[in-house]
Amino acid sequence: MNAATTAGPSAATPAYAGGERVQVRKVDAPGHIRTPHYIRGKTGTIERFVGFFKNPEELAYGRSGQPLRALYRVRFMQSHVWPDYQGAAGDTLDIDLYEHWLQPANH
């Protein structure tokens, strides 16, 4: 993947900040999708904004990957992802997700 940039073509501002609660869109989109199926529909917390990157879902098809997309590290409680999780109650899972896959948790 190409290196991140802090300013896209229009110097876009990320929609989410660290600590915000978000829900991953629950969409069965066809094609090359970078969002794991098991995390779709789940709610997590923005751990941090990573940067702006070309969209790998478009790059997979030889397209430009433009416009640049905001990428976030989102933290999920393991017990909320896996209903039968037997680990420690505070165990978490961090996943890098693009902004177009996220929506406010209380939409």
Backbone as CSV, one residue per row, in Angstrom:
resi,resn,N_x,N_y,N_z,CA_x,CA_y,CA_z,C_x,C_y,C_z
1,MET,0.848,-1.172,0.000,0.000,0.000,0.000,0.885,1.224,0.000
2,ASN,0.445,2.259,-0.663,1.206,3.502,-0.699,1.205,4.157,0.673
3,ALA,2.185,4.962,0.924,2.288,5.658,2.205,1.109,6.591,2.411
4,ALA,0.789,6.797,3.666,-0.313,7.692,4.013,0.073,9.128,3.738
5,THR,-0.923,9.921,3.548,-0.724,11.358,3.422,-1.649,12.027,4.423
6,THR,-1.272,13.156,4.928,-2.097,13.835,5.920,-3.110,14.763,5.282
7,ALA,-3.030,14.951,3.990,-3.997,15.815,3.326,-4.326,15.237,1.959
8,GLY,-5.582,14.935,1.758,-6.023,14.436,0.472,-6.103,15.578,-0.516
9,PRO,-6.603,15.288,-1.724,-6.694,16.315,-2.752,-7.458,17.554,-2.301
10,SER,-8.439,17.362,-1.423,-9.222,18.509,-0.964,-8.925,18.826,0.498
11,ALA,-7.794,18.292,1.019,-7.433,18.491,2.422,-8.589,18.114,3.327
12,ALA,-9.176,16.966,3.056,-10.325,16.471,3.812,-9.979,16.278,5.283
13,THR,-10.983,16.388,6.094,-10.849,16.166,7.530,-11.503,14.838,7.870
14,PRO,-10.858,14.014,8.689,-11.482,12.750,9.081,-12.823,12.996,9.785
15,ALA,-13.774,12.114,9.547,-15.103,12.267,10.143,-15.138,11.870,11.615
16,TYR,-14.190,11.039,12.041,-14.210,10.513,13.410,-12.922,10.832,14.137
17,ALA,-13.034,10.942,15.456,-11.881,11.201,16.311,-11.720,10.049,17.295
18,GLY,-10.540,9.946,17.859,-10.294,8.918,18.860,-11.339,8.950,19.967
19,GLY,-11.789,7.770,20.371,-12.778,7.650,21.441,-14.212,7.605,20.967
20,GLU,-14.469,7.966,19.709,-15.853,7.923,19.199,-16.297,6.490,18.946
21,ARG,-17.572,6.227,19.228,-18.163,4.914,18.979,-18.693,4.883,17.552
22,VAL,-18.379,3.797,16.837,-18.818,3.616,15.463,-19.347,2.198,15.270
23,GLN,-20.173,2.062,14.265,-20.663,0.741,13.877,-20.176,0.466,12.458
24,VAL,-19.727,-0.750,12.235,-19.300,-1.152,10.899,-20.551,-1.459,10.089
25,ARG,-20.619,-0.894,8.899,-21.775,-1.128,8.033,-21.928,-2.621,7.765
26,LYS,-23.154,-3.099,7.818,-23.441,-4.516,7.568,-23.944,-4.637,6.138
27,VAL,-22.991,-4.788,5.216,-23.277,-4.827,3.788,-22.592,-6.047,3.200
28,ASP,-23.310,-6.781,2.384,-22.715,-7.890,1.646,-22.375,-7.386,0.254
29,ALA,-21.282,-6.649,0.172,-20.863,-6.062,-1.099,-20.100,-7.101,-1.919
30,PRO,-20.328,-7.130,-3.215,-19.590,-8.069,-4.066,-18.172,-7.570,-4.336
31,GLY,-17.314,-8.452,-4.763,-15.980,-8.052,-5.188,-14.944,-8.143,-4.092
32,HIS,-13.858,-7.432,-4.300,-12.712,-7.430,-3.393,-12.992,-6.452,-2.250
33,ILE,-13.307,-6.983,-1.089,-13.679,-6.163,0.069,-12.656,-6.376,1.174
34,ARG,-12.161,-5.285,1.760,-11.135,-5.369,2.784,-11.696,-5.434,4.209
35,THR,-13.010,-5.319,4.356,-13.622,-5.349,5.676,-14.070,-6.772,5.981
36,PRO,-13.512,-7.382,7.035,-13.880,-8.773,7.336,-15.377,-8.931,7.586
37,HIS,-15.917,-10.005,7.070,-17.349,-10.263,7.214,-17.751,-10.356,8.691
38,TYR,-16.910,-10.972,9.517,-17.256,-11.191,10.923,-17.378,-9.899,11.725
39,ILE,-16.854,-8.779,11.204,-16.902,-7.526,11.962,-18.029,-6.610,11.490
40,ARG,-18.643,-6.935,10.365,-19.730,-6.110,9.836,-20.920,-6.136,10.798
41,GLY,-21.455,-4.959,11.074,-22.578,-4.828,11.999,-22.153,-4.658,13.450
42,LYS,-20.875,-4.823,13.747,-20.377,-4.712,15.123,-20.039,-3.262,15.461
43,THR,-20.071,-2.959,16.758,-19.786,-1.619,17.251,-18.446,-1.615,17.975
44,GLY,-17.648,-0.592,17.687,-16.351,-0.453,18.328,-16.044,1.009,18.592
45,THR,-14.818,1.263,19.007,-14.367,2.607,19.357,-13.165,2.973,18.501
46,ILE,-13.188,4.187,17.964,-12.043,4.666,17.194,-10.855,4.748,18.145
47,GLU,-9.818,3.987,17.852,-8.599,4.030,18.651,-7.731,5.174,18.162
48,ARG,-7.657,5.334,16.810,-6.928,6.462,16.238,-7.182,6.558,14.739
49,PHE,-6.940,7.748,14.222,-6.947,8.005,12.787,-5.567,7.625,12.281
50,VAL,-5.490,6.829,11.220,-4.213,6.345,10.698,-3.673,7.255,9.603
51,GLY,-4.558,7.743,8.729,-4.132,8.601,7.631,-5.062,8.437,6.447
52,PHE,-4.708,9.072,5.344,-5.473,8.953,4.099,-4.694,8.052,3.145
53,PHE,-5.401,7.107,2.525,-4.789,6.142,1.623,-5.666,5.959,0.393
54,LYS,-5.050,5.449,-0.650,-5.832,5.034,-1.816,-6.721,3.869,-1.396
55,ASN,-7.897,3.798,-1.996,-8.872,2.768,-1.657,-8.437,1.414,-2.252
56,PRO,-8.052,0.448,-1.397,-7.589,-0.837,-1.919,-8.692,-1.632,-2.614
57,GLU,-9.940,-1.341,-2.303,-11.050,-2.023,-2.967,-11.133,-1.623,-4.434
58,GLU,-10.663,-0.436,-4.760,-10.605,0.028,-6.148,-9.274,-0.364,-6.796
59,LEU,-8.197,-0.280,-6.046,-6.890,-0.649,-6.578,-6.851,-2.108,-7.044
60,ALA,-7.619,-2.971,-6.379,-7.658,-4.393,-6.737,-8.146,-4.622,-8.159
61,TYR,-8.862,-3.650,-8.701,-9.396,-3.764,-10.053,-8.634,-2.895,-11.051
62,GLY,-7.457,-2.441,-10.651,-6.629,-1.642,-11.555,-7.070,-0.204,-11.687
63,ARG,-7.972,0.236,-10.818,-8.411,1.632,-10.845,-7.450,2.492,-10.029
64,SER,-7.668,3.782,-10.040,-6.736,4.727,-9.404,-6.753,4.684,-7.879
65,GLY,-7.841,4.222,-7.291,-7.947,4.237,-5.834,-8.320,5.586,-5.278
66,GLN,-8.615,6.529,-6.157,-8.994,7.880,-5.743,-10.510,7.979,-5.594
67,PRO,-11.022,8.836,-4.771,-10.281,9.750,-3.901,-9.655,8.990,-2.732
68,LEU,-8.688,9.632,-2.082,-8.077,9.034,-0.904,-9.143,8.829,0.162
69,ARG,-8.987,7.762,0.920,-9.957,7.415,1.968,-9.302,7.470,3.342
70,ALA,-10.056,7.941,4.329,-9.578,7.976,5.712,-9.574,6.553,6.265
71,LEU,-8.478,6.200,6.927,-8.324,4.885,7.543,-8.212,5.067,9.051
72,TYR,-8.912,4.215,9.788,-8.931,4.273,11.250,-8.557,2.923,11.839
73,ARG,-7.990,2.959,13.028,-7.831,1.749,13.822,-9.024,1.744,14.773
74,VAL,-9.840,0.700,14.677,-11.057,0.593,15.481,-10.898,-0.582,16.446
75,ARG,-11.228,-0.349,17.694,-11.081,-1.362,18.746,-12.451,-1.942,19.113
76,PHE,-12.490,-3.263,19.156,-13.711,-3.999,19.482,-13.450,-4.887,20.694
77,MET,-14.453,-5.031,21.537,-14.365,-5.992,22.632,-14.509,-7.388,22.016
78,GLN,-13.583,-8.273,22.361,-13.637,-9.637,21.813,-14.986,-10.299,22.099
79,SER,-15.514,-10.081,23.295,-16.785,-10.712,23.677,-17.964,-10.182,22.864
80,HIS,-17.819,-9.002,22.248,-18.881,-8.467,21.396,-18.756,-8.977,19.967
81,VAL,-17.554,-9.402,19.600,-17.326,-9.932,18.254,-17.664,-11.416,18.208
82,TRP,-17.231,-12.131,19.210,-17.414,-13.586,19.280,-18.295,-13.921,20.487
83,PRO,-19.559,-14.259,20.302,-20.476,-14.513,21.426,-19.993,-15.584,22.405
84,ASP,-19.246,-16.557,21.950,-18.778,-17.638,22.829,-17.351,-17.413,23.324
85,TYR,-16.859,-16.183,23.237,-15.478,-15.903,23.631,-15.261,-16.236,25.100
86,GLN,-14.205,-16.989,25.382,-13.922,-17.450,26.746,-12.723,-16.758,27.387
87,GLY,-12.111,-15.806,26.702,-10.934,-15.115,27.230,-11.305,-14.082,28.283
88,ALA,-10.320,-13.303,28.671,-10.517,-12.261,29.685,-11.548,-11.237,29.205
89,ALA,-12.323,-10.719,30.129,-13.407,-9.787,29.803,-12.910,-8.524,29.095
90,GLY,-11.691,-8.111,29.363,-11.168,-6.885,28.771,-10.406,-7.071,27.470
91,ASP,-10.369,-8.292,26.935,-9.643,-8.546,25.691,-10.268,-7.796,24.532
92,THR,-9.406,-7.223,23.682,-9.890,-6.440,22.553,-9.263,-6.919,21.248
93,LEU,-9.858,-6.480,20.162,-9.393,-6.756,18.810,-9.339,-5.424,18.073
94,ASP,-8.199,-5.069,17.492,-8.056,-3.841,16.721,-8.037,-4.183,15.238
95,ILE,-8.827,-3.458,14.449,-8.906,-3.679,13.012,-8.817,-2.332,12.316
96,ASP,-8.021,-2.260,11.254,-7.947,-1.050,10.438,-9.103,-1.064,9.447
97,LEU,-9.929,-0.012,9.501,-11.124,0.068,8.654,-11.211,1.438,7.994
98,TYR,-11.651,1.428,6.761,-11.828,2.672,6.017,-13.142,3.344,6.400
99,GLU,-13.118,4.673,6.332,-14.255,5.490,6.754,-15.561,5.122,6.055
100,HIS,-15.502,4.746,4.782,-16.753,4.447,4.069,-17.433,3.180,4.593
101,TRP,-16.769,2.433,5.459,-17.364,1.256,6.097,-17.920,1.572,7.487
102,LEU,-17.771,2.805,7.932,-18.178,3.164,9.302,-19.360,4.115,9.292
103,GLN,-20.123,4.058,10.372,-21.219,4.990,10.611,-21.278,5.247,12.118
104,PRO,-21.862,6.364,12.540,-21.980,6.618,13.969,-22.726,5.459,14.652
105,ALA,-22.310,5.117,15.850,-22.898,3.974,16.557,-24.370,4.178,16.866
106,ASN,-24.796,5.402,17.049,-26.199,5.679,17.375,-26.930,6.267,16.178
107,HIS,-26.771,5.636,15.006,-27.410,6.166,13.796,-28.898,5.905,13.801
